[in-house]
Amino acid sequence: MKRSSVLFIQTAFIGDVILMTAQLETWHKAFPQDDIDILVKKGNEKLFEGHPFIRNVLVMDKSAGKWRELRRLVKEVRLARYDKVFNLHRFFSSGWIAARSGAPVRVGFDKNPMSAFYTSRISHSVEGGQHEIERNHEVIQAFAKCDTSMPRLYPTQDDLMTAKAKGDYYVMAPASVWFTKQYPVEGWLQLIASLDRNVPIYLIGAPGDRGLCDEIINRAGDRPLVNVAGEMTLLQSAALIACARMSYVNDSAPMHLATAMNAPVTAIYCSTVPSFGFGPRSEQSIVKETYHDLDCRPCGLHGHKACPKGHFKCSEMRW
């Protein structure tokens, strides 16, 4: 079978990149001889450290200027002479790179402003209940005709052994980029009170989430809570989630970390809903939603900086 070089592009948030790993698994299963490269936004390349079959990770860093970076990446991509480029991102920058890649095959979603320059365009809709994993797979469906894979990450064995050595524990990821996706502190405290008080809880997140985690710990009373926000890499966090009794997360990246590790997870949905197609896919997945019947929910595909109605009742749940 002829060996090809393939580039997958996903320059969105961490969660979107994690979901893209399902296409990498499917492609490698269908074409194990192919050279697979990926293009991601700066910071997300850390998800692929030590990955067993990714050849190169290209990184988009706009800190030196958007157009300068786009020109650099287009040059790099064209020099690589890819046979196929698959763009899973739906915005201009990635579309520009895919369109100017020089690859004979250029496939992506029709919502991308540059999709007119693709060789094939795929429809994308969040209506109908289809999961993003399935929507993404439609981009490669004409080529990789095998069963749809699930997302997967590859922490080191040392990371997994370190997590297992902690014994029995819970994981909580209380933060989110968006206010209306973030379960309030009072809700986390109610959840903590409902759990086995003898089992430690590790609070994970980015360095900027340490203050939120400290607040939860300070208000939780005499409970075994440990703040590790900002102290772990993305893959170390994935390993911690993989070995936990249960992880409690918002509709955010840690939920997708759990999916990629097929780990038990409880996903808490406030303003968004699982039917958008970004829900947990672990074998042991629980979705928690408000007990209110709200005509204002969902209030958008993404979160907001504040509740548009001012009451944030979609965050009220019972444990």
C-alpha positions as CSV (number, residue, x, y, z in Angstrom):
1,M,0.0,0.0,0.0
2,K,1.3,3.5,-1.0
3,R,2.6,5.5,1.9
4,S,1.1,9.0,2.2
5,S,1.8,12.1,4.3
6,V,-1.3,13.5,6.0
7,L,-1.8,16.7,8.0
8,F,-4.7,17.2,10.5
9,I,-5.5,20.8,11.5
10,Q,-7.3,21.8,14.7
11,T,-6.2,25.2,16.1
12,A,-9.2,25.6,18.5
13,F,-9.3,25.0,22.3
14,I,-7.9,22.0,24.2
15,G,-11.2,20.2,24.2
16,D,-11.5,20.4,20.4
17,V,-8.0,19.1,20.0
18,I,-8.7,16.2,22.3
19,L,-11.7,15.2,20.3
20,M,-9.6,15.4,17.1
21,T,-7.5,12.5,18.4
22,A,-10.3,10.2,17.5
23,Q,-9.6,10.9,13.8
24,L,-5.9,10.3,14.3
25,E,-6.7,6.9,15.8
26,T,-9.1,6.0,13.0
27,W,-6.6,7.1,10.3
28,H,-3.8,5.2,11.9
29,K,-5.9,2.1,12.1
30,A,-6.9,2.4,8.4
31,F,-3.4,3.4,7.2
32,P,-0.7,2.4,9.7
33,Q,2.0,3.1,7.1
34,D,1.1,6.8,6.7
35,D,3.0,9.7,8.2
36,I,0.6,11.7,10.3
37,D,1.4,15.3,11.3
38,I,-0.9,17.7,13.2
39,L,-1.2,21.5,13.5
40,V,-2.4,22.9,16.8
41,K,-2.4,26.2,18.7
42,K,0.5,26.9,21.0
43,G,0.1,25.2,24.3
44,N,-1.9,22.3,23.0
45,E,1.2,20.6,21.5
46,K,1.8,19.3,25.0
47,L,-1.0,16.8,24.6
48,F,1.1,14.9,22.1
49,E,4.4,14.5,24.0
50,G,5.5,10.9,23.4
51,H,2.6,10.1,21.1
52,P,3.3,6.7,19.5
53,F,2.4,7.5,15.9
54,I,2.4,11.3,15.4
55,R,5.4,12.2,13.3
56,N,5.5,16.0,13.7
57,V,3.5,18.6,15.7
58,L,3.3,22.0,14.0
59,V,2.4,24.9,16.3
60,M,0.5,28.0,15.5
61,D,1.8,30.9,17.7
62,K,0.2,34.3,16.8
63,S,2.1,36.2,19.5
64,A,4.5,37.6,16.9
65,G,1.6,38.7,14.6
66,K,-1.2,36.8,13.0
67,W,-0.2,37.3,9.3
68,R,3.5,36.7,9.9
69,E,2.6,33.4,11.6
70,L,0.2,32.4,8.8
71,R,2.8,33.1,6.1
72,R,5.4,31.0,8.1
73,L,3.0,28.1,8.5
74,V,1.9,28.1,4.8
75,K,5.5,28.0,3.8
76,E,6.2,25.1,6.2
77,V,3.1,23.2,5.1
78,R,3.9,23.6,1.4
79,L,7.5,22.5,1.9
80,A,6.2,19.3,3.5
81,R,4.3,18.4,0.4
82,Y,1.4,16.7,2.1
83,D,-0.8,14.3,0.1
84,K,-3.9,15.1,2.2
85,V,-4.9,17.9,4.5
86,F,-7.9,17.6,6.8
87,N,-9.0,20.8,8.6
88,L,-11.4,20.2,11.5
89,H,-11.3,23.9,12.5
90,R,-14.1,26.1,11.2
91,F,-12.4,29.5,11.1
92,F,-10.4,31.6,8.7
93,S,-6.8,31.1,9.9
94,S,-6.8,27.3,9.6
95,G,-8.8,27.5,6.4
96,W,-6.2,29.8,4.8
97,I,-3.5,27.3,5.6
98,A,-5.4,24.3,4.3
99,A,-6.4,26.2,1.1
100,R,-2.8,27.2,0.4
101,S,-1.2,23.9,1.5
102,G,-0.7,22.7,-2.1
103,A,-2.0,19.3,-1.1
104,P,-4.0,17.4,-3.8
105,V,-6.6,16.6,-1.3
106,R,-8.0,19.3,1.0
107,V,-11.1,18.5,3.1
108,G,-12.9,20.4,5.8
109,F,-16.2,21.8,7.0
110,D,-18.3,24.1,4.7
111,K,-18.6,26.7,7.5
112,N,-15.0,27.6,7.1
113,P,-14.7,30.9,5.2
114,M,-12.0,29.4,2.9
115,S,-13.9,26.2,2.2
116,A,-14.5,27.2,-1.5
117,F,-10.8,26.3,-2.0
118,Y,-11.1,22.8,-0.5
119,T,-11.4,19.8,-2.8
120,S,-14.3,18.5,-0.7
121,R,-16.6,20.3,1.8
122,I,-18.5,18.6,4.7
123,S,-21.6,20.0,6.3
124,H,-21.4,20.7,10.0
125,S,-24.4,21.3,12.3
126,V,-24.8,21.1,16.1
127,E,-28.5,20.3,15.6
128,G,-29.7,16.7,15.5
129,G,-27.8,15.3,18.4
130,Q,-24.8,14.0,16.5
131,H,-21.6,14.0,18.6
132,E,-18.7,16.1,17.4
133,I,-16.6,12.9,17.2
134,E,-19.0,11.6,14.5
135,R,-19.1,15.0,12.8
136,N,-15.4,15.1,12.6
137,H,-15.2,11.6,11.2
138,E,-17.3,12.7,8.2
139,V,-14.3,14.7,7.1
140,I,-12.2,11.5,6.6
141,Q,-15.1,9.1,5.9
142,A,-14.5,9.0,2.2
143,F,-11.0,7.7,2.8
144,A,-10.8,5.8,6.1
145,K,-13.7,3.3,5.8
146,C,-13.4,1.7,9.2
147,D,-15.2,1.9,12.5
148,T,-15.2,5.2,14.3
149,S,-12.5,5.4,17.0
150,M,-12.8,7.3,20.3
151,P,-10.4,10.0,21.3
152,R,-7.2,8.8,23.0
153,L,-4.2,10.3,24.8
154,Y,-1.0,8.7,25.8
155,P,0.3,9.7,29.3
156,T,3.6,8.0,30.2
157,Q,3.7,4.9,32.3
158,D,5.4,6.9,35.1
159,D,2.4,9.4,35.1
160,L,-0.1,6.5,35.3
161,M,1.9,4.7,38.1
162,T,2.1,8.0,40.1
163,A,-1.6,8.4,39.8
164,K,-2.4,4.8,40.8
165,A,-0.1,5.1,43.8
166,K,-2.5,7.7,45.2
167,G,-5.0,4.9,45.9
168,D,-8.7,5.7,46.0
169,Y,-9.6,9.4,45.2
170,Y,-11.9,11.7,43.4
171,V,-11.0,14.4,40.9
172,M,-12.7,17.8,40.5
173,A,-12.1,20.4,37.8
174,P,-14.2,23.4,39.0
175,A,-13.1,26.1,36.5
176,S,-14.1,27.0,33.0
177,V,-13.2,29.8,30.6
178,W,-16.9,30.8,30.5
179,F,-18.8,31.9,33.6
180,T,-22.1,30.2,32.6
181,K,-20.3,26.9,32.0
182,Q,-18.7,27.0,35.4
183,Y,-20.6,25.3,38.3
184,P,-20.7,27.8,41.2
185,V,-18.6,27.4,44.3
186,E,-21.7,26.7,46.4
187,G,-22.6,23.8,44.1
188,W,-19.1,22.3,44.4
189,L,-19.4,22.5,48.2
190,Q,-22.8,20.7,48.1
191,L,-21.2,18.0,45.9
192,I,-18.3,17.6,48.2
193,A,-20.6,17.2,51.2
194,S,-22.4,14.4,49.4
195,L,-19.2,12.3,48.8
196,D,-17.4,9.9,51.0
197,R,-15.5,12.1,53.4
198,N,-12.7,9.6,53.8
199,V,-11.7,9.7,50.1
200,P,-9.3,12.5,49.0
201,I,-10.3,14.9,46.3
202,Y,-7.8,16.4,43.9
203,L,-8.7,19.8,42.4
204,I,-7.1,20.3,39.0
205,G,-6.9,23.2,36.6
206,A,-4.6,25.8,35.0
207,P,-2.3,28.0,37.1
208,G,-5.0,30.7,37.0
209,D,-7.5,28.4,38.7
210,R,-5.6,28.0,41.9
211,G,-7.5,30.8,43.6
212,L,-10.8,29.2,42.8
213,C,-9.6,25.8,44.1
214,D,-8.2,27.4,47.3
215,E,-11.6,29.1,47.9
216,I,-13.4,25.7,47.6
217,I,-10.9,24.1,49.9
218,N,-11.1,26.9,52.5
219,R,-14.9,26.7,52.6
220,A,-15.2,22.9,52.5
221,G,-14.1,22.5,56.1
222,D,-12.3,19.4,57.4
223,R,-12.2,17.5,54.2
224,P,-9.2,15.9,52.5
225,L,-8.9,18.2,49.5
226,V,-5.7,18.9,47.6
227,N,-5.1,21.8,45.2
228,V,-2.9,20.6,42.2
229,A,-4.1,23.3,39.8
230,G,-1.2,24.5,37.7
231,E,1.1,21.8,39.0
232,M,0.4,19.1,36.5
233,T,0.9,18.8,32.7
234,L,-2.1,18.0,30.6
235,L,-1.0,14.4,30.2
236,Q,-0.4,14.1,34.0
237,S,-4.0,15.5,34.5
238,A,-5.2,12.9,32.1
239,A,-3.4,10.1,34.1
240,L,-4.9,11.4,37.3
241,I,-8.4,11.4,35.8
242,A,-7.8,7.9,34.4
243,C,-7.2,6.4,37.8
244,A,-9.8,8.3,39.8
245,R,-12.9,6.7,41.3
246,M,-14.9,9.5,39.6
247,S,-14.1,12.8,38.1
248,Y,-16.5,15.8,38.4
249,V,-16.1,18.3,35.6
250,N,-17.8,21.2,33.8
251,D,-18.6,21.2,30.1
252,S,-15.0,21.9,29.4
253,A,-11.6,20.3,28.5
254,P,-11.3,17.9,31.6
255,M,-14.5,16.2,30.4
256,H,-12.7,15.4,27.1
257,L,-9.6,14.3,29.0
258,A,-11.9,11.7,30.7
259,T,-13.3,10.6,27.4
260,A,-9.8,10.2,26.0
261,M,-8.9,8.0,28.9
262,N,-12.2,6.2,29.0
263,A,-12.4,7.2,32.7
264,P,-15.5,7.5,34.9
265,V,-16.8,11.0,34.7
266,T,-19.8,13.1,35.9
267,A,-20.2,16.1,33.5
268,I,-22.1,19.1,35.0
269,Y,-24.0,21.2,32.4
270,C,-25.2,24.7,33.3
271,S,-26.0,26.9,30.3
272,T,-25.1,24.4,27.6
273,V,-26.6,21.0,26.8
274,P,-25.2,17.6,25.8
275,S,-27.3,17.6,22.6
276,F,-24.9,20.1,21.1
277,G,-22.6,17.1,20.6
278,F,-19.8,17.7,23.0
279,G,-20.8,15.4,25.8
280,P,-18.8,12.8,27.7
281,R,-18.2,9.5,25.9
282,S,-16.6,7.4,28.6
283,E,-18.2,4.0,29.2
284,Q,-19.1,5.2,32.7
285,S,-20.5,8.7,32.0
286,I,-23.1,10.6,34.0
287,V,-24.6,13.9,33.0
288,K,-25.9,16.3,35.6
289,E,-28.3,19.1,34.7
290,T,-30.6,21.6,36.5
291,Y,-33.9,20.5,38.0
292,H,-35.5,23.7,36.6
293,D,-37.5,23.7,33.4
294,L,-36.0,26.8,31.7
295,D,-37.1,28.2,28.4
296,C,-33.8,30.2,28.3
297,R,-31.6,27.1,28.3
298,P,-29.5,26.6,26.3
299,C,-28.6,30.3,25.8
300,G,-25.9,29.6,23.2
301,L,-23.4,27.1,21.9
302,H,-20.7,28.5,24.1
303,G,-20.8,30.1,27.5
304,H,-21.3,33.7,28.5
305,K,-19.4,36.0,30.8
306,A,-22.7,36.4,32.8
307,C,-26.1,34.9,32.8
308,P,-28.1,36.8,30.1
309,K,-31.2,36.6,32.4
310,G,-29.4,37.5,35.6
311,H,-30.6,34.5,37.6
312,F,-28.2,31.6,36.6
313,K,-30.9,29.1,37.6
314,C,-29.4,26.5,35.1
315,S,-26.6,26.0,37.7
316,E,-29.0,24.9,40.5
317,M,-28.9,21.1,40.9
318,R,-29.4,18.5,43.6
319,W,-26.8,15.9,44.8
